[in-house]
Amino acid sequence: MKHFVVYTLLRFGLFVATYAVLSALAVLIFGNTVTVLFVTLVLAALISSVLSLRFLAGPRARFAESVEARASRARARFEEIRSREDAE
């Protein structure tokens, strides 16, 4: 759970930082309109997604490892319960 929260917060922070930079530049260049802010929102989502592939690889790998470990434990418990039922 911890790795999920860390990765999610990092991903959200990267998006917010990207949006802040893009919107500031867009407002300075094009003015403050709804269209400009919407376009920067979409661009920020795209750019932060690409940046997260590069900069958040470590936290994403740790999150994936924790999910795999949890799935392995659940699979082992399921097999244990199943073998007990077969023995009875």
N, CA, C and O atoms as a Tinker XYZ file with bonds, in Angstrom:
   352  protein
     1  N      0.830000   -1.200000    0.000000    73     2
     2  CA     0.000000    0.000000    0.000000    64     1     3
     3  C      0.868000    1.255000    0.000000    63     2     4     5
     4  O      0.541000    2.244000   -0.655000    81     3
     5  N      1.985000    1.209000    0.744000    73     3     6
     6  CA     2.855000    2.371000    0.831000    64     5     7
     7  C      3.411000    2.738000   -0.542000    63     6     8     9
     8  O      3.441000    3.914000   -0.907000    81     7
     9  N      3.847000    1.742000   -1.298000    73     7    10
    10  CA     4.429000    2.011000   -2.614000    64     9    11
    11  C      3.389000    2.596000   -3.567000    63    10    12    13
    12  O      3.717000    3.431000   -4.410000    81    11
    13  N      2.151000    2.164000   -3.435000    73    11    14
    14  CA     1.070000    2.709000   -4.257000    64    13    15
    15  C      0.863000    4.192000   -3.956000    63    14    16    17
    16  O      0.729000    5.003000   -4.873000    81    15
    17  N      0.839000    4.539000   -2.689000    73    15    18
    18  CA     0.622000    5.934000   -2.286000    64    17    19
    19  C      1.786000    6.810000   -2.744000    63    18    20    21
    20  O      1.573000    7.909000   -3.257000    81    19
    21  N      3.004000    6.330000   -2.562000    73    19    22
    22  CA     4.177000    7.107000   -2.975000    64    21    23
    23  C      4.158000    7.331000   -4.482000    63    22    24    25
    24  O      4.346000    8.457000   -4.942000    81    23
    25  N      3.933000    6.275000   -5.250000    73    23    26
    26  CA     3.921000    6.402000   -6.705000    64    25    27
    27  C      2.793000    7.332000   -7.168000    63    26    28    29
    28  O      2.996000    8.158000   -8.058000    81    27
    29  N      1.633000    7.203000   -6.578000    73    27    30
    30  CA     0.498000    8.043000   -6.958000    64    29    31
    31  C      0.772000    9.508000   -6.652000    63    30    32    33
    32  O      0.482000   10.377000   -7.473000    81    31
    33  N      1.326000    9.789000   -5.478000    73    31    34
    34  CA     1.642000   11.172000   -5.122000    64    33    35
    35  C      2.728000   11.757000   -6.028000    63    34    36    37
    36  O      2.645000   12.919000   -6.426000    81    35
    37  N      3.734000   10.962000   -6.350000    73    35    38
    38  CA     4.776000   11.428000   -7.265000    64    37    39
    39  C      4.210000   11.707000   -8.656000    63    38    40    41
    40  O      4.556000   12.701000   -9.295000    81    39
    41  N      3.347000   10.823000   -9.107000    73    39    42
    42  CA     2.742000   10.996000  -10.437000    64    41    43
    43  C      1.859000   12.245000  -10.466000    63    42    44    45
    44  O      1.902000   13.019000  -11.422000    81    43
    45  N      1.070000   12.434000   -9.428000    73    43    46
    46  CA     0.208000   13.617000   -9.345000    64    45    47
    47  C      1.051000   14.888000   -9.239000    63    46    48    49
    48  O      0.745000   15.891000   -9.884000    81    47
    49  N      2.102000   14.850000   -8.434000    73    47    50
    50  CA     2.991000   16.004000   -8.301000    64    49    51
    51  C      3.662000   16.367000   -9.610000    63    50    52    53
    52  O      3.812000   17.547000   -9.924000    81    51
    53  N      4.066000   15.373000  -10.372000    73    51    54
    54  CA     4.672000   15.616000  -11.674000    64    53    55
    55  C      3.666000   16.268000  -12.617000    63    54    56    57
    56  O      4.013000   17.178000  -13.371000    81    55
    57  N      2.431000   15.804000  -12.574000    73    55    58
    58  CA     1.388000   16.405000  -13.407000    64    57    59
    59  C      1.138000   17.861000  -13.017000    63    58    60    61
    60  O      1.057000   18.731000  -13.884000    81    59
    61  N      1.018000   18.125000  -11.729000    73    59    62
    62  CA     0.748000   19.486000  -11.255000    64    61    63
    63  C      1.898000   20.423000  -11.624000    63    62    64    65
    64  O      1.667000   21.551000  -12.059000    81    63
    65  N      3.129000   19.959000  -11.451000    73    63    66
    66  CA     4.286000   20.790000  -11.803000    64    65    67
    67  C      4.311000   21.068000  -13.305000    63    66    68    69
    68  O      4.575000   22.195000  -13.724000    81    67
    69  N      4.043000   20.065000  -14.099000    73    67    70
    70  CA     4.015000   20.245000  -15.557000    64    69    71
    71  C      2.908000   21.205000  -15.955000    63    70    72    73
    72  O      3.112000   22.074000  -16.803000    81    71
    73  N      1.741000   21.055000  -15.348000    73    71    74
    74  CA     0.628000   21.949000  -15.672000    64    73    75
    75  C      0.942000   23.389000  -15.253000    63    74    76    77
    76  O      0.622000   24.331000  -15.978000    81    75
    77  N      1.558000   23.554000  -14.101000    73    75    78
    78  CA     1.892000   24.902000  -13.622000    64    77    79
    79  C      2.852000   25.599000  -14.579000    63    78    80    81
    80  O      2.662000   26.769000  -14.911000    81    79
    81  N      3.869000   24.890000  -15.017000    73    79    82
    82  CA     4.843000   25.486000  -15.934000    64    81    83
    83  C      4.193000   25.799000  -17.280000    63    82    84    85
    84  O      4.350000   26.900000  -17.808000    81    83
    85  N      3.466000   24.832000  -17.831000    73    83    86
    86  CA     2.839000   25.053000  -19.136000    64    85    87
    87  C      1.787000   26.149000  -19.102000    63    86    88    89
    88  O      1.716000   26.971000  -20.016000    81    87
    89  N      0.973000   26.168000  -18.060000    73    87    90
    90  CA    -0.076000   27.180000  -18.003000    64    89    91
    91  C      0.509000   28.572000  -17.801000    63    90    92    93
    92  O     -0.002000   29.547000  -18.352000    81    91
    93  N      1.579000   28.671000  -17.013000    73    91    94
    94  CA     2.221000   29.972000  -16.829000    64    93    95
    95  C      2.786000   30.484000  -18.150000    63    94    96    97
    96  O      2.616000   31.654000  -18.494000    81    95
    97  N      3.445000   29.617000  -18.875000    73    95    98
    98  CA     3.975000   30.015000  -20.176000    64    97    99
    99  C      2.855000   30.356000  -21.156000    63    98   100   101
   100  O      2.948000   31.343000  -21.885000    81    99
   101  N      1.821000   29.562000  -21.176000    73    99   102
   102  CA     0.716000   29.791000  -22.108000    64   101   103
   103  C     -0.017000   31.089000  -21.799000    63   102   104   105
   104  O     -0.390000   31.821000  -22.716000    81   103
   105  N     -0.223000   31.380000  -20.535000    73   103   106
   106  CA    -0.905000   32.623000  -20.159000    64   105   107
   107  C     -0.045000   33.822000  -20.527000    63   106   108   109
   108  O     -0.566000   34.839000  -20.986000    81   107
   109  N      1.253000   33.717000  -20.331000    73   107   110
   110  CA     2.139000   34.814000  -20.701000    64   109   111
   111  C      2.150000   35.050000  -22.221000    63   110   112   113
   112  O      2.197000   36.191000  -22.681000    81   111
   113  N      2.107000   33.973000  -22.975000    73   111   114
   114  CA     2.201000   34.093000  -24.429000    64   113   115
   115  C      0.845000   34.370000  -25.066000    63   114   116   117
   116  O      0.726000   35.274000  -25.892000    81   115
   117  N     -0.190000   33.598000  -24.689000    73   115   118
   118  CA    -1.478000   33.662000  -25.382000    64   117   119
   119  C     -2.579000   34.370000  -24.603000    63   118   120   121
   120  O     -3.628000   34.662000  -25.177000    81   119
   121  N     -2.388000   34.649000  -23.352000    73   119   122
   122  CA    -3.436000   35.270000  -22.552000    64   121   123
   123  C     -4.216000   34.232000  -21.768000    63   122   124   125
   124  O     -4.034000   33.029000  -21.952000    81   123
   125  N     -5.075000   34.705000  -20.904000    73   123   126
   126  CA    -5.819000   33.839000  -20.000000    64   125   127
   127  C     -7.201000   33.551000  -20.571000    63   126   128   129
   128  O     -8.150000   34.290000  -20.307000    81   127
   129  N     -7.319000   32.483000  -21.351000    73   127   130
   130  CA    -8.616000   32.063000  -21.883000    64   129   131
   131  C     -8.862000   30.615000  -21.483000    63   130   132   133
   132  O     -7.935000   29.886000  -21.129000    81   131
   133  N    -10.098000   30.225000  -21.545000    73   131   134
   134  CA   -10.460000   28.857000  -21.172000    64   133   135
   135  C     -9.825000   27.863000  -22.132000    63   134   136   137
   136  O     -9.372000   26.797000  -21.714000    81   135
   137  N     -9.790000   28.203000  -23.407000    73   135   138
   138  CA    -9.207000   27.308000  -24.406000    64   137   139
   139  C     -7.730000   27.070000  -24.135000    63   138   140   141
   140  O     -7.258000   25.936000  -24.222000    81   139
   141  N     -7.009000   28.111000  -23.812000    73   139   142
   142  CA    -5.574000   27.983000  -23.522000    64   141   143
   143  C     -5.370000   27.101000  -22.295000    63   142   144   145
   144  O     -4.494000   26.237000  -22.296000    81   143
   145  N     -6.156000   27.306000  -21.264000    73   143   146
   146  CA    -6.002000   26.508000  -20.051000    64   145   147
   147  C     -6.390000   25.046000  -20.279000    63   146   148   149
   148  O     -5.787000   24.150000  -19.688000    81   147
   149  N     -7.377000   24.800000  -21.120000    73   147   150
   150  CA    -7.768000   23.425000  -21.433000    64   149   151
   151  C     -6.686000   22.723000  -22.250000    63   150   152   153
   152  O     -6.344000   21.571000  -21.985000    81   151
   153  N     -6.160000   23.421000  -23.233000    73   151   154
   154  CA    -5.100000   22.832000  -24.054000    64   153   155
   155  C     -3.874000   22.534000  -23.203000    63   154   156   157
   156  O     -3.251000   21.485000  -23.371000    81   155
   157  N     -3.518000   23.429000  -22.299000    73   155   158
   158  CA    -2.373000   23.168000  -21.428000    64   157   159
   159  C     -2.653000   22.002000  -20.480000    63   158   160   161
   160  O     -1.731000   21.273000  -20.113000    81   159
   161  N     -3.891000   21.820000  -20.086000    73   159   162
   162  CA    -4.263000   20.680000  -19.249000    64   161   163
   163  C     -4.014000   19.367000  -19.988000    63   162   164   165
   164  O     -3.440000   18.429000  -19.435000    81   163
   165  N     -4.453000   19.317000  -21.241000    73   163   166
   166  CA    -4.254000   18.111000  -22.048000    64   165   167
   167  C     -2.768000   17.884000  -22.319000    63   166   168   169
   168  O     -2.279000   16.761000  -22.204000    81   167
   169  N     -2.056000   18.943000  -22.677000    73   167   170
   170  CA    -0.618000   18.816000  -22.915000    64   169   171
   171  C      0.130000   18.390000  -21.658000    63   170   172   173
   172  O      1.062000   17.589000  -21.730000    81   171
   173  N     -0.270000   18.916000  -20.524000    73   171   174
   174  CA     0.374000   18.537000  -19.264000    64   173   175
   175  C      0.150000   17.056000  -18.967000    63   174   176   177
   176  O      1.057000   16.381000  -18.478000    81   175
   177  N     -1.030000   16.550000  -19.253000    73   175   178
   178  CA    -1.303000   15.127000  -19.043000    64   177   179
   179  C     -0.406000   14.272000  -19.940000    63   178   180   181
   180  O      0.153000   13.269000  -19.496000    81   179
   181  N     -0.277000   14.672000  -21.183000    73   179   182
   182  CA     0.560000   13.913000  -22.116000    64   181   183
   183  C      2.037000   13.989000  -21.741000    63   182   184   185
   184  O      2.727000   12.969000  -21.700000    81   183
   185  N      2.509000   15.176000  -21.473000    73   183   186
   186  CA     3.928000   15.358000  -21.154000    64   185   187
   187  C      4.292000   14.695000  -19.832000    63   186   188   189
   188  O      5.342000   14.060000  -19.727000    81   187
   189  N      3.442000   14.833000  -18.827000    73   187   190
   190  CA     3.750000   14.208000  -17.535000    64   189   191
   191  C      3.708000   12.689000  -17.636000    63   190   192   193
   192  O      4.429000   12.006000  -16.908000    81   191
   193  N      2.880000   12.149000  -18.520000    73   191   194
   194  CA     2.860000   10.697000  -18.727000    64   193   195
   195  C      4.188000   10.222000  -19.303000    63   194   196   197
   196  O      4.743000    9.217000  -18.857000    81   195
   197  N      4.691000   10.946000  -20.291000    73   195   198
   198  CA     5.974000   10.582000  -20.894000    64   197   199
   199  C      7.112000   10.754000  -19.887000    63   198   200   201
   200  O      7.993000    9.901000  -19.786000    81   199
   201  N      7.088000   11.855000  -19.148000    73   199   202
   202  CA     8.132000   12.091000  -18.148000    64   201   203
   203  C      8.113000   11.040000  -17.033000    63   202   204   205
   204  O      9.162000   10.657000  -16.514000    81   203
   205  N      6.918000   10.581000  -16.673000    73   203   206
   206  CA     6.831000    9.592000  -15.597000    64   205   207
   207  C      7.447000    8.265000  -16.015000    63   206   208   209
   208  O      7.952000    7.526000  -15.169000    81   207
   209  N      7.414000    7.949000  -17.314000    73   207   210
   210  CA     8.059000    6.718000  -17.773000    64   209   211
   211  C      9.556000    6.748000  -17.472000    63   210   212   213
   212  O     10.148000    5.728000  -17.121000    81   211
   213  N     10.146000    7.899000  -17.610000    73   211   214
   214  CA    11.591000    8.040000  -17.402000    64   213   215
   215  C     11.936000    8.268000  -15.921000    63   214   216   217
   216  O     12.790000    7.577000  -15.366000    81   215
   217  N     11.273000    9.229000  -15.297000    73   215   218
   218  CA    11.677000    9.657000  -13.962000    64   217   219
   219  C     11.070000    8.869000  -12.818000    63   218   220   221
   220  O     11.589000    8.917000  -11.703000    81   219
   221  N      9.995000    8.150000  -13.058000    73   219   222
   222  CA     9.354000    7.400000  -11.976000    64   221   223
   223  C      9.490000    5.887000  -12.160000    63   222   224   225
   224  O      8.673000    5.118000  -11.652000    81   223
   225  N     10.516000    5.470000  -12.882000    73   223   226
   226  CA    10.724000    4.037000  -13.125000    64   225   227
   227  C     11.008000    3.292000  -11.817000    63   226   228   229
   228  O     10.506000    2.185000  -11.620000    81   227
   229  N     11.795000    3.875000  -10.935000    73   227   230
   230  CA    12.122000    3.227000   -9.664000    64   229   231
   231  C     10.901000    3.014000   -8.774000    63   230   232   233
   232  O     10.641000    1.889000   -8.347000    81   231
   233  N     10.143000    4.084000   -8.485000    73   231   234
   234  CA     8.940000    3.882000   -7.664000    64   233   235
   235  C      7.921000    2.945000   -8.312000    63   234   236   237
   236  O      7.240000    2.192000   -7.614000    81   235
   237  N      7.813000    2.987000   -9.635000    73   235   238
   238  CA     6.877000    2.099000  -10.330000    64   237   239
   239  C      7.326000    0.645000  -10.190000    63   238   240   241
   240  O      6.493000   -0.243000  -10.012000    81   239
   241  N      8.639000    0.393000  -10.270000    73   239   242
   242  CA     9.156000   -0.967000  -10.114000    64   241   243
   243  C      8.924000   -1.479000   -8.691000    63   242   244   245
   244  O      8.547000   -2.635000   -8.496000    81   243
   245  N      9.151000   -0.612000   -7.698000    73   243   246
   246  CA     8.899000   -1.026000   -6.304000    64   245   247
   247  C      7.418000   -1.332000   -6.085000    63   246   248   249
   248  O      7.079000   -2.282000   -5.380000    81   247
   249  N      6.543000   -0.539000   -6.682000    73   247   250
   250  CA     5.112000   -0.790000   -6.568000    64   249   251
   251  C      4.750000   -2.128000   -7.221000    63   250   252   253
   252  O      3.981000   -2.911000   -6.663000    81   251
   253  N      5.308000   -2.381000   -8.400000    73   251   254
   254  CA     5.030000   -3.646000   -9.085000    64   253   255
   255  C      5.538000   -4.835000   -8.278000    63   254   256   257
   256  O      4.879000   -5.874000   -8.223000    81   255
   257  N      6.708000   -4.692000   -7.650000    73   255   258
   258  CA     7.236000   -5.773000   -6.803000    64   257   259
   259  C      6.340000   -6.037000   -5.601000    63   258   260   261
   260  O      6.127000   -7.189000   -5.224000    81   259
   261  N      5.814000   -4.972000   -5.000000    73   259   262
   262  CA     4.943000   -5.171000   -3.845000    64   261   263
   263  C      3.631000   -5.829000   -4.255000    63   262   264   265
   264  O      3.083000   -6.635000   -3.502000    81   263
   265  N      3.125000   -5.497000   -5.432000    73   263   266
   266  CA     1.904000   -6.138000   -5.925000    64   265   267
   267  C      2.170000   -7.619000   -6.197000    63   266   268   269
   268  O      1.353000   -8.472000   -5.853000    81   267
   269  N      3.306000   -7.921000   -6.812000    73   267   270
   270  CA     3.659000   -9.313000   -7.095000    64   269   271
   271  C      3.839000  -10.106000   -5.811000    63   270   272   273
   272  O      3.402000  -11.254000   -5.734000    81   271
   273  N      4.470000   -9.523000   -4.806000    73   271   274
   274  CA     4.658000  -10.216000   -3.526000    64   273   275
   275  C      3.309000  -10.494000   -2.869000    63   274   276   277
   276  O      3.085000  -11.574000   -2.322000    81   275
   277  N      2.434000   -9.533000   -2.925000    73   275   278
   278  CA     1.101000   -9.725000   -2.331000    64   277   279
   279  C      0.324000  -10.803000   -3.080000    63   278   280   281
   280  O     -0.360000  -11.619000   -2.462000    81   279
   281  N      0.425000  -10.810000   -4.399000    73   279   282
   282  CA    -0.259000  -11.838000   -5.194000    64   281   283
   283  C      0.316000  -13.220000   -4.908000    63   282   284   285
   284  O     -0.425000  -14.202000   -4.868000    81   283
   285  N      1.624000  -13.304000   -4.710000    73   283   286
   286  CA     2.253000  -14.591000   -4.393000    64   285   287
   287  C      1.781000  -15.112000   -3.047000    63   286   288   289
   288  O      1.499000  -16.301000   -2.898000    81   287
   289  N      1.697000  -14.217000   -2.063000    73   287   290
   290  CA     1.190000  -14.635000   -0.746000    64   289   291
   291  C     -0.255000  -15.109000   -0.834000    63   290   292   293
   292  O     -0.620000  -16.107000   -0.213000    81   291
   293  N     -1.072000  -14.406000   -1.595000    73   291   294
   294  CA    -2.477000  -14.807000   -1.740000    64   293   295
   295  C     -2.576000  -16.147000   -2.465000    63   294   296   297
   296  O     -3.396000  -16.993000   -2.107000    81   295
   297  N     -1.743000  -16.335000   -3.479000    73   295   298
   298  CA    -1.745000  -17.594000   -4.223000    64   297   299
   299  C     -1.319000  -18.743000   -3.317000    63   298   300   301
   300  O     -1.896000  -19.828000   -3.380000    81   299
   301  N     -0.308000  -18.512000   -2.470000    73   299   302
   302  CA     0.153000  -19.549000   -1.547000    64   301   303
   303  C     -0.925000  -19.893000   -0.531000    63   302   304   305
   304  O     -1.131000  -21.067000   -0.223000    81   303
   305  N     -1.615000  -18.887000   -0.007000    73   303   306
   306  CA    -2.713000  -19.149000    0.935000    64   305   307
   307  C     -3.836000  -19.927000    0.270000    63   306   308   309
   308  O     -4.406000  -20.837000    0.872000    81   307
   309  N     -4.151000  -19.575000   -0.956000    73   307   310
   310  CA    -5.204000  -20.275000   -1.685000    64   309   311
   311  C     -4.818000  -21.742000   -1.897000    63   310   312   313
   312  O     -5.641000  -22.639000   -1.709000    81   311
   313  N     -3.573000  -21.978000   -2.286000    73   311   314
   314  CA    -3.114000  -23.355000   -2.497000    64   313   315
   315  C     -3.112000  -24.141000   -1.190000    63   314   316   317
   316  O     -3.420000  -25.333000   -1.185000    81   315
   317  N     -2.768000  -23.486000   -0.080000    73   315   318
   318  CA    -2.785000  -24.150000    1.222000    64   317   319
   319  C     -4.204000  -24.562000    1.596000    63   318   320   321
   320  O     -4.431000  -25.689000    2.037000    81   319
   321  N     -5.147000  -23.661000    1.422000    73   319   322
   322  CA    -6.547000  -23.956000    1.734000    64   321   323
   323  C     -7.058000  -25.069000    0.824000    63   322   324   325
   324  O     -7.776000  -25.967000    1.265000    81   323
   325  N     -6.686000  -24.999000   -0.434000    73   323   326
   326  CA    -7.131000  -26.009000   -1.399000    64   325   327
   327  C     -6.553000  -27.381000   -1.060000    63   326   328   329
   328  O     -7.255000  -28.385000   -1.184000    81   327
   329  N     -5.310000  -27.448000   -0.641000    73   327   330
   330  CA    -4.698000  -28.738000   -0.302000    64   329   331
   331  C     -5.308000  -29.310000    0.978000    63   330   332   333
   332  O     -5.436000  -30.526000    1.118000    81   331
   333  N     -5.683000  -28.431000    1.911000    73   331   334
   334  CA    -6.372000  -28.901000    3.125000    64   333   335
   335  C     -7.724000  -29.500000    2.786000    63   334   336   337
   336  O     -8.114000  -30.525000    3.344000    81   335
   337  N     -8.444000  -28.858000    1.865000    73   335   338
   338  CA    -9.749000  -29.384000    1.465000    64   337   339
   339  C     -9.602000  -30.716000    0.748000    63   338   340   341
   340  O    -10.430000  -31.608000    0.932000    81   339
   341  N     -8.577000  -30.865000   -0.056000    73   339   342
   342  CA    -8.338000  -32.129000   -0.755000    64   341   343
   343  C     -7.969000  -33.246000    0.197000    63   342   344   345
   344  O     -8.310000  -34.404000   -0.041000    81   343
   345  N     -7.267000  -32.907000    1.284000    73   343   346
   346  CA    -6.851000  -33.910000    2.266000    64   345   347
   347  C     -8.029000  -34.416000    3.074000    63   346   348   349
   348  O     -8.008000  -35.548000    3.557000    81   347
   349  N     -9.037000  -33.608000    3.224000    73   347   350
   350  CA   -10.202000  -34.015000    4.030000    64   349   351
   351  C    -11.084000  -34.846000    3.239000    63   350   352
   352  O    -12.120000  -35.292000    3.733000    81   351
